[in-house]
Amino acid sequence: MRSGIFRRRFSHTATRMAITGAALAAASGHSWAQPQAQAAAGSIEEIFVVARQQVYGSNAVTDSMKAQQSPITSINALIDNLPGVSIQEGDSYGFDDWSTTITVRGFQNSLDEQQIGTTIDGIPNGGSGYGGGAKANRYLDSANLRTVTVSQGTADIASRALDALGGTINFVTDDPEDTARIRFQGSLGEHDAERYYLRYDTGTFAGDSRAWFSASHQSASDWMTGSAENERDHLAAKLVSGFGNTAITAYVSYDDIHEDNYQRLFSPEDFASNPNWDGLTDTWTGIPYVDQVYRRGWSTLRENLLAYLKADFELNPEIRLQAGLYYHDNEGRGDWIPPYLVDVRDDQGGPESEFLGNGSVNGGAALGSIFFVDGAGNALSPNPGCVSSITFPYGGAGPEYDPACYPAGAIPVQSYRHTNYWKERTGFTLDGEWQAELGSVSNTLRGGVWYEDQQRDETRTWHKLTEARVGIEFDNVPYWTQYDRSYPQEVFKWYLEDSLSAGSLTFTGGVKQFLVELEREDNFGESANLKLDSDSDVLFSGGVLWETPVAGMEVFAGYAENFKAIYDEILERPESDLDSLEPETSDNIELGLRYRNDRLAFTATWYDTEFNDRIIFLSPESGAGPDYLIGTNGTYFNAGGIESDGFELTVDYDLSETLSLYSAYTYSDATYIGTGDTEVDNSLGVLPGNDVAGIPDQQLVLSLDWRRDNLSAGISGKYTGERPVRIDNAWIADDYVTADLYLSMTGNNAAGSDAGWNITLLVNNAFDESYLGGISGNGAWIGSPRTVSATLTLDL
């Protein structure tokens, strides 16, 4: 059990002091835009990877997809042009994780859904949820990324994620260069965007060892009011070494970010009335009801330290082993500024302790709310019969919020509410592979285990604004700690897979199982501690691959049963009845064709997925504003599921030596199954046959890239079809088209052929399309407008 907040604070400080030393111990930038070697070759090198012998669909980003995104931008945006994938970010540069949604086929990672697995070099990210989780952009810098592979649907049996219902996204870090190099990269963009990046590659040393070290800093404001304070610092290092039959890889990264959020809209009328504003303000008024939507008070602060060590052993030509060890430390905070102080101490009619700062209360229930006080700190009531003239936000305020309803000299009071997250994970992985020739049959047997020990801690603290009439500064000591809980978790996964190749056919079959134990420990003793087993059944997967007589063409079919464990956020509601709650599962079927020659890569995939035992909880936020005091009420339950089927077409074609074409089309029919209980279905709007909120029915990408000598340019357009915003389908977001443009010039320095420079100009959403972006909790964020940025890269 956690011994208290002080221990965590001390651990956090020690972690900060150890960052530099950890990075040095782990290590003793591949280019972001156009790598120098590729520019010299004078052709567009695509990394459209579809591995051989795969019985499932898998796609990876290309160099042109990298060129269409600024280094300032979140690396999540890189996969938006892959088939079946849609990335929505409320911020122009992806600073705001709160508004980021990722959809793959009928599955989503959003503010209230976590259905797609994420790994970093195969290491699990620990969940992508807002509270205590982290998406891939918190573990690696854009300039240190080699590629991203999306395994939709059936995915790899060895994938290490507890939420991979709809496949896994694996972000692959760049390996160190063979020769020593210093790379500097600087970017400037609209909305006060700046980014500075420095990386040193050691080249080969100590036999067959290579390493790099990098540091970056970036900042930007929001695109709506220009008032957000977004800043990110990132440190990373990687070592690759080999000796004898052993290969070693070590990686460490530290990420520190402060991001101010965007707010969802909850009606089509809100978007129609002003499609360029989400209702958050940039001016402090001194009226708490209005200032609750002050943008700088809607903030997310996160620090993530991730380190891993892997060793590959080739025991003989037939047997290989890989062992890995990793550590992850996450600390963060989510902020809101409720327009009152919570009355948590009975002061017997005297001055309010919460206002005077007389001590801190741990736990307990709210006795009421304090809106205004007199000079002595006594709570005031509004004048009888007064009608508030405040009309913004959330439809207007009652008299208790309006300073005009109080005597002259009344002092407004306001809170700064922090939800504080800590997470610490340690895990190890072990994989083995045995290859054997059995006459004319090639056999490959794979197996492995994954173990992780995790603890997430969460507290909610309420702090008084020092002077609500002046600004957002707050008292560091909370007047109330609403709750303090810990969520220990242990994960064990095993898998076994056999693959037989005979002539042109390959057959694969495997089994896997997750054993998950989750606990809730109430450190205030106000709710019962709980231990919950969330184990899966033995899950089957398999498929067949046929290498047809047509050179370069293969047909594949795959089936997989996937699983998502009951997650610890569900245990945050102590009043929820969990006795009948089941883990979520999905059944995925794929049938596809792949073809590749020297100039053309083509893939066509049909899929059918059934998502069962979907866990539902309605968001506490609504058009009437957030429920700031929510903490124990509400419940989760299994609400039927989702049926999703569709097909994907991808073409990557070299039209000439200098011009290439890429296109991806996705059709998706994702509908709710319903709970089977008509009353429940009607109350939630989860009606059988309704389209799934947030999932576009069609997507189409067309991209042209041109390169000659030291110049390159490209244009990419994406059509995104209609998407329901609300579960009941009462609000449908319109379809839209966005386009990205880039122009790049590369050259050599006089210092030598290995040194060079690159300048890239980028325009995202070039035609300034107005649209709704991410969808979550029956609301939608506004998509970002046209944004121009430029990047200079120098290699020395």
N, C-alpha and C positions, 0 to 999 in steps of 0.2 A: 504494500500500500504506500502511496505517496506520503511523505512525512510533512508536507506543507509547502506553501508557495515560496518560502524563503529558500528551500533547497533548490527549487527549480530556478529561481533568480540567480543563485550562486552558480549553478551548473551552466546557465546561459552565459554568464560573464566568463567563466573558465573556458567555455567553448570558443568564444570570441578570441581569447588570448591564444588558443591552440591552433587557430585556423592556419596561420602561416606555416607553423611547424609541421602540421599534418600534410599540407600540400607538398612541402619539400621532401618529406619522408616518402610520400607516394610516388614522386616523380624523380628523385636523387638530387596556327590556324590554317587548316585547309581553307582555301579562298571562299568567300561568301558569294561574290558576284560571278565573275568569270575567271577561273584559275589561269595563271600565267601559262602553264604548259598547254592548256586547251586553246588559248588564244593563239599561241604560236603555231599550233597545228592547223588553224584556219578552218575548222569544222565544228559543228555543234555536236558535242558528245552528250548523249542522253544516257541516263542510268535507269531506264525503264526495265526494272528487274522482275522477272518472273522465274523463280528457281525451277530447275528441272526436278522431276520426280516428286512434284507436289500434287496432292490430290485435292487441294483447296485453292481458292482464289487468293492472290497476293499481288500487291502493286507497290511501287516505290516512287518517291518524288524524282523529278528530273532536274538537270541543271537549269533548264529554262524556267521551271517552277520556282527555283531559288531566286533567279534573276528578277522575277515578278514581285518579290517582297523585299522591303527594306530590311537591313540588319537591325533596325530599331524595332521592327515588328516581331511579335511573338512567333516562335517557331511552329505553333499550332496552325498558323495560316498557311504553311507550306503545303499541306495535304488537301487543301480545299478543291483542287482540280482533279483529284483522283476519283475514279468511279465509285458511286455509292456514298461519297463523303460530302458533308456540308459543314463548314466552319463559320460561325457567326460570332463577331466580337463587336461590342458597343463602342469600343475605343478604336481610333484610327490606327494605333500601334499595338493593340492587344494588351495594354497595361492592366485593364480591369478584368480580373478573373471572375468577378461577380456576374458580369454580363456575357461571359464566354460560353457558348454551347457548341458541342461537337456531336454530329449525327452520322451514323454509319448504318445504312439500310434502315431498319425500323427501330434502331436503338440510339440512345442518347447519353452523353455526359453533359449535365447542365446543373443549374442551381439546386434542383430537386430530384434529379435522376443520375444514377451512376451505373451504366450498363455496358461500358466498353473498357476493356483492360488497357493499361499503359505500362510499358517497360522502358528502361534506359539501358541500352546494351544488354537486354535480357533480364535486368534487375528490376523487380517490382517497385512501382512508385509509391505504394502504400495508400492508394486511393486518390481520386481526383476531386473529392468533395470539398466544398468551401470551408467547412469547419474541421481543421486539422488535416486536410489533405493538400495535395499539390499536383498541378499539371506539369507536363514535361518542361515547359518554359522556365520552371524554377530550378531545374537541375543541369541545364546546359545552355551555353551561349550560342546564338545563331551562327557565329563564325567558327565554332568548334564542332559543327554538325556535318557528318558525312552524308547521311541519307535518313529517310523515314520510311519504314515498311508498314503497310496496312494489310493485315490478314483478316479479311472480312469473314464473318459467319463461322465456318467450321474451324479455321485457324489451326495452329500447331498444338499438338497434344501437350507439349512441354511448356507452353506459355504459363507464366507465373503471375496470375492476377486473380483476385477474388471477385471481380466484377466483370469478367469477360463474357457476358451473355451474347454480345454481338461481335466478338472478335477482339483482336489485340493490335494496338499501335505501338511499334517498337522504334524508338529514336536511337540512332546509332552515332556515337561520337567519332570524331576524326582521329585517325592515327597520326603519330608524329612523322615529320618529314625525315628523309634519309640524310639530307644536308642541312647544316645550320642555317637558320633564317630568323630575321626579326620582321614582324609584320605590324604595321600601324594602320588603323582604319578609323576614319572620322566621318560621321554622318550628320547632316542638318536637314530639318524638315519643318513643315508648317506646324502650327500649334506649339511653338517654342520647343520643338524636338531637337535634342542633341544626343550624340552617342560617340564615345571614344573607347577604342579597343587596342590593346597591345598584347602581342603573343611572341614568345621566344621558343623556337625549336632548336634543340641541342644538336641535331644531327646524330649520326651513329657514334656511340662511345662504349667503352668497356666491352668490346666484342660485338655483340649484336643487340645493344640497348639503344633506345631512342626515347626522347621525352619532349613534352612542351609544357609551358606555363603561360597562363593568360590572365588578363584583368580587363574589365570593362566597366564603364559608367554611362548611364543614359538617363534622360529626363524628358518630360513633355508635360503639357497641360491638356485639358479636355478640349474637344472641338466645339462645344456648345457655348460655354460662357468664358472659357479661358481662365478659369479660376482654380482648377485642380492642381495639386502638387504631387506629381508622379516622379519617383526616383528609384533607380535600381542600380545596385553594385553587385558585380559577379566576379569571383575568383575561381580558377580551375587549373588542374594539372593532370597530365596523363603520362604513364610510363608503359612502354612495350619492350619486353626483353625475352631472350631465349638462350637456353643452354642445354646441350644434349637433346633429349627427347621431350623437353619441357618448355612451354611458352607461358610467360607471365604478363598479365595486364593489370595495371592499377590505375584508378581514377578517383579524383576527389574534386568536389565543387562546393562552393559556398555562395549563397544568394541572399541578398537583403533588399527588400522592396517595400516601398510605401506607395500605395495606389489609392486614388479617390474614385469613388464609384459613380455609375450612372443608375438612374431609377427606371423601373419598368412603367409602361403605360398599361392601363387596365380597361380601356375602351377604344373603339375605333374613332370615336368623336375626339378623344384627346389627340390622336395622331393627325386627324384631319384639320383640327383647329390650329396646330402649330407643329409641323413635321420636323422642326429643327430644335426642339426643346423638350426635355424630359421632366421639367418641373422643379429641378434643383436650382438653387439661386447662388449668386456670387457676391451678394451684399449682406452684411450683418445689420439687421434692423433694430435689435434690442427687444423685439416682441417674440417670446419663445415659440408661440404657435407657428409663426412664419419661419423662424430660424431653424425649426426642426428639419427643414429641407435645404439647409446651407450645405453646399457640396463638400466643403472641407471637413464636415462632420460625418460624412458617409465614407469611411475609410477602411482600408485593409492594410495591415502591416504583417509581413511574413519574413522569417529567416529559415533557410533550409541548408543543412549540411549533409551531403551524401558522399560516401566513400565506399569503394569496393576493391577487392583483390581477387583475381581469377588465375587459375593455373590449369593449363591443358597438358595432359600427359599422353604421349603416344607409346603405349607399352610394347606394341609390335604393330606390324602393318594391318592387323585385323582388329585390334582392341584400342580404344581411346577412352580416356576419362577426362572430365572437367570438374573442378571443384571451385566453389566461389564463396566468399564471405563478404557481407556488406553491413553498413551501419548508416542510419538516417536519423537526424535530429531536426525536428520542426518546432518552431515557436511562432505564434502569431496572435493577432488581435483583430476583431471586427468591431467597428464603431458606429454608433448612432447617437443622436442628441434629442432625447425625449423632451417635450415642452413642459416639464414639471419636475419636482423632487418627489420621490416616493416616501410617504410617511411610514417609517418602519419602527419608530419608537414612540410609545405613549408618553408624551411630555405633560400630561395632566393639565392641559390648557395653557401651559407656559410657552416660552419661546421654543421654536422648533430646533431640535438638536441637529437635524440634517442640514439646516442652514448655518448654524453656528459652528459646525465642525466638532461637536462634542462626542468624539469616539466613533467607532465603526461597529456596525451590527453584522453578525454572521448568521445567515439563514433567516428563517421565519417568514411570515406572510406579510404582504402589503396591507397596511391599515387604511390607506387612502392616498390622495395626491395633494401636493402643496403647489399652488400656482403663483401666488403673490404673498409677500410678507410686509410688515411695517418695519420701521427702523430698528426695533428691538428684536425682530425675528419672529413675531407672532403671525401665524397664518391668518390671512384675510379672506373674506367671502365677497363675492360680487354684489353690487347694489341690487336690491330687490327690483324685479321687473326690467332690468337692463337687457337690451337686445344687442348682441354683438354685431359690429359692422365689418368684421374680418371675413373676407370671402375666399381667401387663399391660405393654404392648400387644402386639398381633400374636401372641397365643397364648403369650407368655412368653419368657423369656430363657435362654440358656445360662450356665454358670458364669462365663465370662469377663466377663459384664456385671454380676454380682451382687456388691456390696460384702461380703456375708456370706461369700463364698468367698475372701477375701483377708485377710492379717494385719491386725491393728489398726493404724490410722494410714495405711493405703493411701489414696492420693489419686486420686479419679476425674478423668478428663479427657474433654473433649468438644469438638467442632468447631462452628463456625458457617459453613455453606457458602453462598457467594454465587455465583449465576450472573448475571453482569453483561452488560447489553445496551446497545448504542448503535446508533442508526440515523439516517442523514441522507439526505433525499430532496430533489431539486430537479427540477421538471418544467415542461413547458409544454403547452398545448392550443391547437388552432386548429380552428375549425368554420366552415363556410360553408353558406349556403342560398340557392338561386335559385328563385324562383317565376315561372311563366310561364303565360299563357293561350294554349292552342293550339286555337283554334276553341272548341268546346264542352267541351274537356278542360282541366282545371287540372293543371299538372305542378309538382311540387316536387322539386328535386334537392338532396340533402344530402351533405356529405362532411366529413372531418376527419382530423386526426392527433393523436396523443398520444405524447410522449417523456418518459421519466423516467430520471434517473441516481440510483442508490441505492447506499449501502454500509451493511451491517450488520456490526457487530463484536460478538464475544462472547468473554468469558473466564469461567473458573470458578476462584474463589479459596477457599481453606480457611483459616479463622481459628481460633485457639485461644480457647476461652472463658477469660477471665481467671481465674476461679475457679468451676469447675463445681459446687462444693458450695453456692454462694451465689446465682448468678443468671446472666442471659443476656448480661451485658456481655462484649465480646470485644476481642482485640487488633486494632488497625486494620491492622497490617502482616500480610499473609498468610504462613503458614509454607509454603504450597504454592500455586502457580498451575498448575492441572491442565492447562489448554490456553489458547491465545490464537489466535483465528482471525478472518479478515475474509471477508465475502461481498459483493463488488461485483456489481452487477446493472444492466443496461441494458434498457429496455423501449421498444419502438416499436410503435404500433398505427395502422393506417389503416382507414377505413371509407368506403363509398359506398352511398347509398341513393336510390332513385327512387320517387316516389309519384304515381300518376295517379288523378284523380277525374273520373268521368264520370257525371253524373246522381246516382243514389243509391249508386253503387259507387265504392269506393276500393281500388286495388291497390298494394301496396308490395312491393318486392324490393330486397335489398341484399347486400353482401359485406363482410367484415372479416377482418383477419389480425393476429396478434400475433407479433412477432419479439422473443425474449427471450434474452439472453445472461447466464449466471450463472457466477460463479467462486467457488472456495474458495482462500484464501491462509492457509497455516499459518505464523503469525508466529514459532513456535518451530522450524520446519523439521522437525517429527517425522512429518508425513504429506505425501504428494504434493500439490502444488497441482493444481487441476483447473479446467478451463473446459468449460462445458456449454451447448449450444444447446437451448433449449426452445421452438421455434417451432411455431405452429399451422399447419394447412392453411388455405387460403382457406375461410372459414366463411360459410355461406349463411343468410339469414333472409328472411322475407317473409310476406305475409298479405293478407287481403281484409276489407273492412268494407262492410256493406250497411245503409244507412239505410232501414228498412222503411216501408211506407205508413202504419203506425201511428205517430202523432206521439210522439217521444221514445224510440222503440224502435230498436235497432240490433243486428245480428248480426256477430260478428267471428270470424275464424279466423287463427291464426298458427303459424309454424314457425321454429325457430331452432336453430342449432348453436352450442353454447357450449364454453368452453375454460378449463382451469386449467393454468397453467405449473407445471413442476416447481419446488418452492419450496426456499428455501435451507436449511430445517431438515433436509431429506433429506441434504444435504452434511455435516451435523454428524457423520455416522457414516462416517469415512474408510474403514472396512473393507467398507462396502456396495458391491456390484457394481451400478453404474449403467448399464452398457452396454446392457442390455435394457429399461431403464425408459422408459415412454412417458408423456407428459402425459395428464392426465385430460380427458375430453370428455363432453358430454351432448347428446342430441337432444331437443328440447322441442316438443310439439304442444299447441295450445290451440284450443278451440271454445267460444264463449260468446255470451250474450245480455245486453244492457243495456237498461234502461228507466228513464226519469226524467220526472216531471212536477212540479208545484208542491209536492206533498206526499209523493211516493213515489220512492225510488231503489231499483232492484232489479238484481241481477247474478247470473247463473248461468254457471259455467265448468266445462267438462270438460277434463282435461289428461292427457297421456300422456308420460312421460319415460323415456329410457333413458340411464343413467349408465355410461360405459364406461371400462375401464382404471383402475379404482379402485386407488389406492396404499394399501397396508396396512403398518402397523408396530404390533406389539403394545406396549402401554404397559409401561415398566419397573416400574411400581408394581403391586402385587398385594396380596392379603390378608395376605401375609407381611411387608408393609411395603415402603418404597421401597428401590430399589437406588441408594444415594447415589453410588456410584463410576461409574455408567454414563456413558460419554462417547464410546466409539469402537466398541463392539460392537453387534450387531444389524444388521438389513438391512431395506430397503424393497423391495417388489415389487408389480407390478400383479396384483390379485386379483379378476379378473372385473369385476363392477359391480353396479348396482342397477336394477331396473325399478320404476317408480312410476306409478300412475295413480289418478285419483280425480275428485271434483267438489266445487265450492264454491258455496254459495248465500248471498247477502247481501241483507238487506232493511233499509232505513232509511225509517221512515214517521212522519209527523207525525199523531198521533192527534187532536190538537186544537191550539189556539194555544199551549197551555201544556205539553202532554205529547207526548213522542216515544218511539218504539220502534226499537231497533236489534237485529238478529239476524244471526249468521253461522254457517253449518254447513259443516263440512269432513269429507269421507270420503277416506281415503288408504289405498291398498294398495301398500306399498313392500316389495319382497322382494329378497334377494340373488340374483344370477345364478350366482355361483360362479366358480372359477378355471378349471375344465376339468381340473384335476389332482386326482383323488380324494384322494390322500395329503395334499396341501396343504389342501384343503377340510376334511378331517377334523381335521387338526392345529389349524386356526384356528377351526373351528366355522362357517366361511363356507359353509354348505350351501345349494345351490340351493333356492329356495322359502322359506327362513327369512325371517321378518319382520326389517326393518332396525331395529337397536337405536336407541332414542331417539325413534322416530317414532310418534306416537299414531295409532291407526286411525280415531278419530273425535274431532271437537271441535265443541262447540256453545256459542255465546254468546247470551245474552239480556240486554238492557239497557233500562231505563226511565229517562227523564230528565224532570223537571218543573221549570218555572220560572214564577213569577208575581211581578210587580213586582220587589222587591229580594231575593226568596228563590229558592233553587233547591236541588234535591235529586236524588239518583239512586241506583239500585242496579243492579249488573251481576253476573251469574253466568256462570261458564264451566265446562263439563264437558270434561275431558280423558280420552280413552280409554286403554286398556291400551297399554303400551310395553315391548318387550323391553329388559332391561338388558344382557344378555350377547349377544354375537354368535351363540352357539349356541342362543339362545332358552331356555336352561335356567332363567332367572329373568325373570319378567314382572312389571313394576310395575303395581299395581292402578290402575284408573281412579279419578278423584276429581272433586269439585266445589268451587270456591272462589267467594267473592262479595266484592264491594267496595261500600261505602256512602259517600256524601258528603252533607254539608249545608252550604250556603253562604249568606251574607248580604252584600249590597253596599249601599253608600250613598255620598252626596256629602258632601264637606267644605264648610264655610261659605266656604272660600276661592274657590269658583267651581265651575261645572259640569264643568270639565275635571279637577278634582281629586276623588279618591274613595278609598274604602277597601273592603276585602273580607276577610271571615273565613270560612275553610273548615275544617270538621272532617271527617276521613277515617278510615275503618276498612277496612283491607285484610285479606283472608281473614277476613271478619267472623264466620264460624261456626267458626273455629279448626280447619279441616280438617287432618288429619295425612296427609302424602303424600310420595312421593319426587319430587324435582324434576329437576335436570339429570342427564343420563346421558352418560357418556364413559368409554372405556377399560375396559369391562366392570364399571364401578362406577356408583354413583348418590349424589348429594347429597340431604340431607333438605331438603324445602321449608320455607319460613319460616312461622311461626304467625301468629295474629291480631296485627295491629299498628295502633295508634291514633296519629294525628298531627294537628296543627293548624297552620294557616298564616294569618298576617296580612299583607295587602298594603296599602300606603299610597302613593297618588299625590299629588304636590305640584306 
